[in-house]
Amino acid sequence: MRHGKKHNHLGRTTSHRKAMLANMTCSLIEHKRINTTVAKAKALRVFVEPLVTKSKTDTTHNRRIVFSYLRDKFAVTELFKEISVKVGDRPGGYLRIIKLGNRQGDNAPMAMVEFVDYNEIYNPNGKKAKKSTRRGRGKKSESAQVEGTATEAKSEE
């Protein structure tokens, strides 16, 4: 039975695993996208998503909690200023894991981890191309209005 066995230990001691996940989180915050193995990516998602949720409310207490996990001032500042603004309305699921195939050296399954809101290709709510209309009505009506106001001004004089 596997009662209470929540975390993948990744073949590391507790201190090594915490340091590795903190460093991977800082790299993810800095670059918005990193490549790693699938197992580390899944462990990273469990580590990062509560920190992003904490960053949505910018208080000194939350900053200290996040700093105790990351131990990097730049990453904490970036998380609270830029990333939390972009994901403020999202209720969860801040990371996307895309499987890339196997690594050439040891055939380990690789994945790309990225913030969902920072990828414009996959983001359906992001910037959309403006639809161009080919109707001539808009230009004619604008010019007619301009001419109409000019004739009204002459008739008033």
MDAnalysis code that builds the backbone (N, CA, C; Angstrom):
import MDAnalysis as mda
import numpy as np

u = mda.Universe.empty(471, n_residues=157, atom_resindex=np.repeat(np.arange(157), 3), trajectory=True)
u.add_TopologyAttr("name", ["N", "CA", "C"] * 157)
u.add_TopologyAttr("resid", np.arange(1, 158))
u.add_TopologyAttr("resname", ["MET", "ARG", "HIS", "GLY", "LYS", "LYS", "HIS", "ASN", "HIS", "LEU", "GLY", "ARG", "THR", "THR", "SER", "HIS", "ARG", "LYS", "ALA", "MET", "LEU", "ALA", "ASN", "MET", "THR", "CYS", "SER", "LEU", "ILE", "GLU", "HIS", "LYS", "ARG", "ILE", "ASN", "THR", "THR", "VAL", "ALA", "LYS", "ALA", "LYS", "ALA", "LEU", "ARG", "VAL", "PHE", "VAL", "GLU", "PRO", "LEU", "VAL", "THR", "LYS", "SER", "LYS", "THR", "ASP", "THR", "THR", "HIS", "ASN", "ARG", "ARG", "ILE", "VAL", "PHE", "SER", "TYR", "LEU", "ARG", "ASP", "LYS", "PHE", "ALA", "VAL", "THR", "GLU", "LEU", "PHE", "LYS", "GLU", "ILE", "SER", "VAL", "LYS", "VAL", "GLY", "ASP", "ARG", "PRO", "GLY", "GLY", "TYR", "LEU", "ARG", "ILE", "ILE", "LYS", "LEU", "GLY", "ASN", "ARG", "GLN", "GLY", "ASP", "ASN", "ALA", "PRO", "MET", "ALA", "MET", "VAL", "GLU", "PHE", "VAL", "ASP", "TYR", "ASN", "GLU", "ILE", "TYR", "ASN", "PRO", "ASN", "GLY", "LYS", "LYS", "ALA", "LYS", "LYS", "SER", "THR", "ARG", "ARG", "GLY", "ARG", "GLY", "LYS", "LYS", "SER", "GLU", "SER", "ALA", "GLN", "VAL", "GLU", "GLY", "THR", "ALA", "THR", "GLU", "ALA", "LYS", "SER", "GLU", "GLU"])
u.atoms.positions = np.array([
    [0.844, -1.186, 0.000],
    [0.000, 0.000, 0.000],
    [0.882, 1.239, 0.000],
    [0.407, 2.296, -0.639],
    [1.214, 3.511, -0.760],
    [0.541, 4.687, -0.060],
    [-0.018, 4.466, 1.111],
    [-0.705, 5.533, 1.818],
    [0.268, 6.642, 2.188],
    [-0.076, 7.890, 1.842],
    [0.717, 9.051, 2.262],
    [2.007, 9.251, 1.496],
    [2.251, 8.471, 0.444],
    [3.482, 8.640, -0.324],
    [3.185, 9.569, -1.489],
    [3.305, 10.876, -1.224],
    [2.841, 11.877, -2.168],
    [3.917, 12.293, -3.162],
    [5.147, 12.438, -2.724],
    [6.205, 13.041, -3.541],
    [7.055, 11.989, -4.235],
    [7.483, 12.310, -5.447],
    [8.489, 11.513, -6.136],
    [9.843, 11.976, -5.611],
    [10.616, 11.079, -5.032],
    [11.875, 11.474, -4.406],
    [12.990, 11.674, -5.420],
    [12.798, 11.242, -6.656],
    [13.737, 11.480, -7.754],
    [15.133, 10.940, -7.475],
    [15.247, 9.954, -6.594],
    [16.548, 9.345, -6.308],
    [17.513, 10.271, -5.601],
    [17.002, 11.198, -4.801],
    [17.839, 12.194, -4.129],
    [17.461, 12.294, -2.663],
    [18.362, 12.850, -1.897],
    [18.047, 13.125, -0.500],
    [17.107, 14.329, -0.447],
    [16.530, 14.553, 0.716],
    [15.559, 15.642, 0.853],
    [16.190, 16.995, 0.567],
    [17.367, 17.235, 1.111],
    [18.009, 18.544, 0.920],
    [18.399, 18.753, -0.540],
    [18.903, 17.700, -1.178],
    [19.284, 17.816, -2.592],
    [18.047, 18.055, -3.452],
    [16.950, 17.363, -3.162],
    [15.727, 17.518, -3.940],
    [15.155, 18.922, -3.786],
    [15.131, 19.441, -2.554],
    [14.609, 20.791, -2.329],
    [15.464, 21.842, -3.036],
    [16.776, 21.680, -2.978],
    [17.669, 22.630, -3.643],
    [17.498, 22.565, -5.159],
    [17.377, 21.358, -5.691],
    [17.204, 21.197, -7.130],
    [15.898, 21.821, -7.604],
    [14.808, 21.580, -6.884],
    [13.522, 22.145, -7.278],
    [13.510, 23.668, -7.138],
    [14.197, 24.187, -6.122],
    [14.284, 25.645, -5.974],
    [15.067, 26.254, -7.129],
    [16.168, 25.621, -7.522],
    [16.957, 26.136, -8.643],
    [16.187, 26.038, -9.956],
    [15.475, 24.935, -10.151],
    [14.677, 24.803, -11.373],
    [13.558, 25.842, -11.408],
    [12.966, 26.133, -10.261],
    [11.918, 27.148, -10.196],
    [12.465, 28.520, -10.532],
    [13.645, 28.852, -10.007],
    [14.253, 30.149, -10.313],
    [14.560, 30.264, -11.805],
    [15.041, 29.183, -12.412],
    [15.299, 29.197, -13.855],
    [14.003, 29.345, -14.638],
    [12.955, 28.679, -14.186],
    [11.668, 28.777, -14.861],
    [11.110, 30.192, -14.765],
    [11.230, 30.812, -13.620],
    [10.742, 32.178, -13.444],
    [11.539, 33.145, -14.312],
    [12.839, 32.925, -14.410],
    [13.689, 33.827, -15.189],
    [13.447, 33.676, -16.687],
    [13.386, 32.423, -17.177],
    [13.317, 32.185, -18.626],
    [11.909, 31.891, -19.129],
    [10.953, 31.667, -18.219],
    [9.558, 31.354, -18.526],
    [9.371, 29.991, -19.180],
    [10.445, 29.259, -19.478],
    [10.360, 27.950, -20.139],
    [11.679, 27.224, -19.928],
    [11.613, 25.949, -19.520],
    [12.830, 25.152, -19.374],
    [12.585, 23.749, -19.906],
    [13.660, 23.062, -20.264],
    [13.605, 21.656, -20.679],
    [14.179, 20.795, -19.563],
    [13.505, 19.703, -19.248],
    [13.937, 18.798, -18.197],
    [13.302, 17.433, -18.458],
    [13.543, 16.493, -17.561],
    [12.912, 15.179, -17.727],
    [11.451, 15.256, -17.283],
    [10.667, 14.289, -17.708],
    [9.238, 14.293, -17.397],
    [9.008, 14.154, -15.895],
    [9.781, 13.303, -15.234],
    [9.597, 13.100, -13.794],
    [9.911, 14.374, -13.020],
    [10.986, 15.067, -13.392],
    [11.315, 16.333, -12.726],
    [10.278, 17.404, -13.042],
    [9.742, 17.389, -14.241],
    [8.727, 18.373, -14.613],
    [7.475, 18.205, -13.769],
    [7.060, 16.958, -13.557],
    [5.871, 16.712, -12.747],
    [6.111, 17.082, -11.288],
    [7.331, 16.829, -10.786],
    [7.663, 17.220, -9.421],
    [7.746, 18.742, -9.307],
    [8.220, 19.382, -10.363],
    [8.344, 20.840, -10.364],
    [6.975, 21.504, -10.335],
    [6.009, 20.928, -11.038],
    [4.665, 21.506, -11.052],
    [4.073, 21.513, -9.644],
    [4.261, 20.432, -8.900],
    [3.752, 20.359, -7.527],
    [4.448, 21.389, -6.644],
    [5.718, 21.711, -6.951],
    [6.497, 22.659, -6.158],
    [6.124, 24.098, -6.497],
    [5.916, 24.416, -7.782],
    [5.773, 25.806, -8.232],
    [4.364, 26.342, -8.055],
    [3.355, 25.544, -8.349],
    [2.000, 26.084, -8.408],
    [1.514, 26.682, -7.087],
    [1.811, 26.106, -5.916],
    [1.428, 26.793, -4.681],
    [2.158, 28.130, -4.489],
    [3.396, 28.224, -4.981],
    [4.130, 29.488, -4.857],
    [3.504, 30.561, -5.738],
    [3.068, 30.193, -6.926],
    [2.412, 31.167, -7.813],
    [1.086, 31.599, -7.204],
    [0.373, 30.679, -6.585],
    [-0.881, 31.036, -5.928],
    [-0.628, 32.015, -4.794],
    [0.449, 31.821, -4.035],
    [0.792, 32.753, -2.960],
    [1.156, 34.115, -3.519],
    [1.768, 34.144, -4.697],
    [2.217, 35.420, -5.251],
    [1.061, 36.284, -5.740],
    [-0.139, 35.727, -5.847],
    [-1.273, 36.516, -6.318],
    [-1.703, 37.571, -5.309],
    [-1.441, 37.335, -4.011],
    [-1.683, 38.360, -2.999],
    [-0.336, 38.827, -2.494],
    [0.004, 40.053, -2.816],
    [1.340, 40.590, -2.529],
    [1.382, 41.155, -1.112],
    [1.754, 40.310, -0.163],
    [1.951, 40.749, 1.215],
    [3.368, 40.380, 1.633],
    [3.822, 41.025, 2.675],
    [5.167, 40.743, 3.176],
    [5.266, 39.293, 3.637],
    [4.217, 38.800, 4.268],
    [4.223, 37.424, 4.755],
    [4.356, 36.429, 3.605],
    [3.583, 36.650, 2.532],
    [3.669, 35.745, 1.384],
    [5.036, 35.831, 0.714],
    [5.609, 37.020, 0.638],
    [6.947, 37.156, 0.066],
    [7.978, 36.391, 0.888],
    [7.855, 36.436, 2.198],
    [8.805, 35.714, 3.053],
    [8.637, 34.205, 2.917],
    [7.413, 33.747, 2.794],
    [7.170, 32.313, 2.613],
    [7.796, 31.840, 1.301],
    [7.550, 32.586, 0.207],
    [8.099, 32.207, -1.096],
    [9.621, 32.281, -1.069],
    [10.173, 33.298, -0.400],
    [11.623, 33.421, -0.318],
    [12.244, 32.269, 0.457],
    [11.521, 31.730, 1.451],
    [12.062, 30.593, 2.205],
    [12.181, 29.351, 1.321],
    [11.358, 29.254, 0.283],
    [11.463, 28.134, -0.657],
    [12.522, 28.392, -1.723],
    [12.544, 29.606, -2.280],
    [13.386, 29.869, -3.448],
    [14.790, 30.365, -3.112],
    [14.928, 31.170, -2.074],
    [16.214, 31.751, -1.660],
    [16.886, 32.540, -2.794],
    [16.086, 33.314, -3.528],
    [16.613, 34.142, -4.611],
    [15.740, 35.389, -4.713],
    [16.316, 36.550, -4.384],
    [15.542, 37.791, -4.365],
    [14.994, 38.153, -5.734],
    [15.810, 37.967, -6.771],
    [15.381, 38.322, -8.119],
    [14.170, 37.502, -8.545],
    [14.210, 36.204, -8.262],
    [13.102, 35.330, -8.650],
    [11.830, 35.692, -7.899],
    [11.946, 36.029, -6.614],
    [10.770, 36.397, -5.831],
    [10.164, 37.698, -6.368],
    [11.020, 38.666, -6.679],
    [10.535, 39.939, -7.217],
    [9.847, 39.738, -8.562],
    [10.468, 38.951, -9.432],
    [9.892, 38.667, -10.750],
    [8.546, 37.955, -10.610],
    [8.473, 37.013, -9.681],
    [7.243, 36.246, -9.474],
    [6.110, 37.146, -8.999],
    [6.393, 38.025, -8.058],
    [5.344, 38.861, -7.483],
    [4.970, 40.031, -8.386],
    [5.909, 40.551, -9.183],
    [5.599, 41.728, -9.998],
    [5.043, 41.383, -11.359],
    [5.667, 40.450, -12.089],
    [5.263, 40.201, -13.466],
    [4.352, 38.984, -13.607],
    [4.770, 37.876, -13.054],
    [4.028, 36.628, -13.283],
    [2.670, 36.661, -12.590],
    [2.623, 37.174, -11.362],
    [1.345, 37.187, -10.646],
    [0.337, 38.108, -11.316],
    [0.808, 39.172, -11.974],
    [-0.106, 40.061, -12.694],
    [-0.711, 39.343, -13.892],
    [0.113, 38.556, -14.570],
    [-0.354, 37.879, -15.780],
    [-1.296, 36.720, -15.472],
    [-1.098, 36.054, -14.335],
    [-1.933, 34.895, -14.002],
    [-2.972, 35.226, -12.946],
    [-3.215, 36.492, -12.696],
    [-4.098, 36.901, -11.608],
    [-5.507, 36.367, -11.688],
    [-6.051, 36.230, -12.894],
    [-7.432, 35.780, -13.018],
    [-7.547, 34.275, -13.222],
    [-6.431, 33.576, -13.337],
    [-6.452, 32.131, -13.562],
    [-6.571, 31.413, -12.213],
    [-7.512, 30.467, -12.084],
    [-7.712, 29.813, -10.789],
    [-6.739, 28.688, -10.487],
    [-5.826, 28.383, -11.364],
    [-4.843, 27.323, -11.136],
    [-4.342, 26.828, -12.466],
    [-3.462, 25.854, -12.447],
    [-2.930, 25.311, -13.696],
    [-2.038, 26.303, -14.402],
    [-1.020, 26.790, -13.714],
    [-0.168, 27.844, -14.248],
    [0.915, 27.312, -15.175],
    [1.215, 26.015, -15.098],
    [2.296, 25.443, -15.897],
    [1.740, 24.494, -16.941],
    [2.468, 24.391, -18.039],
    [2.147, 23.440, -19.100],
    [3.358, 22.538, -19.284],
    [3.138, 21.229, -19.355],
    [4.209, 20.263, -19.594],
    [3.984, 19.662, -20.973],
    [4.947, 19.852, -21.862],
    [4.867, 19.318, -23.218],
    [5.968, 18.282, -23.368],
    [5.605, 17.066, -23.688],
    [6.590, 15.993, -23.844],
    [7.312, 16.159, -25.175],
    [8.643, 16.003, -25.140],
    [9.472, 16.276, -26.312],
    [10.054, 15.032, -26.962],
    [10.000, 13.904, -26.316],
    [10.648, 12.717, -26.847],
    [11.722, 12.263, -25.875],
    [12.625, 11.410, -26.337],
    [13.648, 10.860, -25.455],
    [14.998, 11.513, -25.698],
    [15.774, 11.629, -24.612],
    [17.110, 12.207, -24.686],
    [18.036, 11.224, -25.381],
    [18.956, 11.751, -26.162],
    [19.792, 10.887, -26.981],
    [20.759, 10.046, -26.155],
    [21.331, 10.605, -25.105],
    [22.361, 9.887, -24.362],
    [21.845, 8.693, -23.588],
    [20.795, 8.889, -22.786],
    [20.321, 7.808, -21.918],
    [18.860, 7.430, -22.162],
    [18.245, 7.973, -23.211],
    [16.885, 7.643, -23.591],
    [15.872, 8.043, -22.519],
    [16.182, 9.080, -21.736],
    [15.252, 9.556, -20.718],
    [14.155, 10.387, -21.384],
    [12.911, 10.212, -20.964],
    [11.827, 11.016, -21.561],
    [11.964, 12.479, -21.148],
    [11.981, 13.372, -22.136],
    [12.195, 14.797, -21.884],
    [10.877, 15.559, -22.041],
    [10.820, 16.729, -21.380],
    [9.628, 17.571, -21.453],
    [10.034, 19.031, -21.362],
    [9.174, 19.882, -21.900],
    [9.349, 21.317, -21.776],
    [8.295, 21.817, -20.793],
    [8.728, 22.585, -19.798],
    [7.822, 23.156, -18.815],
    [7.775, 24.650, -19.075],
    [6.569, 25.217, -19.149],
    [6.445, 26.643, -19.408],
    [5.219, 27.191, -18.703],
    [5.238, 28.503, -18.475],
    [4.064, 29.174, -17.941],
    [3.025, 29.281, -19.041],
    [1.781, 28.988, -18.711],
    [0.717, 28.929, -19.707],
    [0.489, 30.301, -20.344],
    [0.508, 31.357, -19.569],
    [0.161, 32.683, -20.080],
    [1.283, 33.335, -20.867],
    [2.457, 32.747, -20.903],
    [3.574, 33.358, -21.620],
    [3.787, 32.771, -23.005],
    [2.965, 31.843, -23.431],
    [3.099, 31.264, -24.760],
    [1.938, 31.767, -25.612],
    [2.240, 32.628, -26.597],
    [1.187, 33.207, -27.426],
    [0.646, 32.217, -28.448],
    [1.416, 31.166, -28.775],
    [0.966, 30.197, -29.772],
    [-0.168, 29.342, -29.215],
    [0.001, 28.826, -28.001],
    [-0.998, 27.944, -27.420],
    [-2.083, 28.690, -26.665],
    [-1.879, 29.950, -26.356],
    [-2.807, 30.693, -25.510],
    [-3.991, 31.181, -26.336],
    [-5.179, 30.625, -26.161],
    [-6.313, 31.054, -26.981],
    [-6.818, 32.440, -26.600],
    [-6.566, 32.916, -25.373],
    [-7.046, 34.225, -24.945],
    [-6.012, 35.321, -25.145],
    [-4.901, 34.984, -25.748],
    [-3.834, 35.957, -25.940],
    [-4.144, 36.899, -27.088],
    [-3.091, 37.471, -27.659],
    [-3.260, 38.412, -28.756],
    [-3.780, 37.675, -29.987],
    [-4.825, 38.216, -30.567],
    [-5.383, 37.638, -31.781],
    [-5.145, 38.611, -32.922],
    [-4.993, 38.064, -34.105],
    [-4.819, 38.905, -35.277],
    [-6.120, 39.658, -35.534],
    [-5.980, 40.925, -35.850],
    [-7.152, 41.744, -36.078],
    [-7.780, 41.372, -37.407],
    [-9.064, 41.165, -37.392],
    [-9.769, 40.758, -38.606],
    [-9.934, 41.990, -39.499],
    [-9.503, 41.846, -40.737],
    [-9.632, 42.979, -41.651],
    [-10.928, 42.828, -42.433],
    [-11.662, 43.909, -42.535],
    [-12.906, 43.890, -43.298],
    [-12.665, 44.564, -44.631],
    [-13.376, 44.125, -45.627],
    [-13.171, 44.638, -46.978],
    [-14.398, 45.424, -47.447],
    [-15.080, 46.027, -46.537],
    [-16.257, 46.794, -46.915],
    [-15.885, 48.256, -47.094],
    [-16.517, 48.908, -48.031],
    [-16.237, 50.316, -48.270],
    [-17.179, 51.229, -47.536],
    [-18.135, 50.652, -46.812],
    [-19.141, 51.461, -46.126],
    [-18.531, 52.406, -45.100],
    [-17.589, 51.896, -44.330],
    [-17.032, 52.698, -43.237],
    [-16.376, 53.972, -43.732],
    [-15.614, 53.879, -44.799],
    [-14.917, 55.052, -45.310],
    [-15.894, 56.050, -45.913],
    [-16.901, 55.555, -46.621],
    [-17.869, 56.449, -47.247],
    [-18.686, 57.175, -46.190],
    [-19.095, 56.457, -45.171],
    [-19.927, 57.090, -44.153],
    [-19.132, 58.133, -43.381],
    [-17.845, 57.864, -43.133],
    [-17.021, 58.847, -42.437],
    [-16.845, 60.097, -43.289],
    [-16.553, 59.920, -44.582],
    [-16.357, 61.081, -45.447],
    [-17.671, 61.835, -45.627],
    [-18.794, 61.135, -45.661],
    [-20.095, 61.789, -45.785],
    [-20.387, 62.621, -44.545],
    [-19.999, 62.085, -43.372],
    [-20.225, 62.839, -42.152],
    [-19.369, 64.092, -42.117],
    [-18.136, 63.989, -42.584],
    [-17.243, 65.143, -42.606],
    [-17.794, 66.191, -43.564],
    [-18.243, 65.770, -44.747],
    [-18.806, 66.699, -45.717],
    [-20.095, 67.312, -45.185],
    [-20.897, 66.506, -44.508],
    [-22.158, 66.997, -43.962],
    [-21.926, 68.075, -42.920],
    [-20.926, 67.899, -42.071],
    [-20.641, 68.915, -41.052],
    [-20.076, 70.167, -41.702],
    [-19.333, 70.010, -42.797],
    [-18.794, 71.175, -43.485],
    [-19.914, 71.968, -44.152],
    [-20.902, 71.308, -44.744],
    [-22.009, 72.018, -45.371],
    [-22.919, 72.662, -44.327],
    [-23.067, 72.014, -43.166],
    [-23.866, 72.620, -42.097],
    [-23.205, 73.884, -41.577],
    [-21.864, 73.854, -41.475],
    [-21.157, 75.036, -40.996],
    [-21.300, 76.188, -41.993],
    [-21.288, 75.905, -43.294],
    [-21.430, 76.959, -44.313],
    [-22.845, 77.516, -44.285],
    [-23.840, 76.665, -44.104],
    [-25.227, 77.131, -44.129],
    [-25.538, 77.987, -42.913],
    [-24.882, 77.715, -41.798],
    [-25.095, 78.528, -40.595],
    [-24.520, 79.914, -40.773],
    [-23.464, 80.055, -41.549],
    [-22.853, 81.361, -41.746],
    [-23.699, 82.175, -42.640],
])
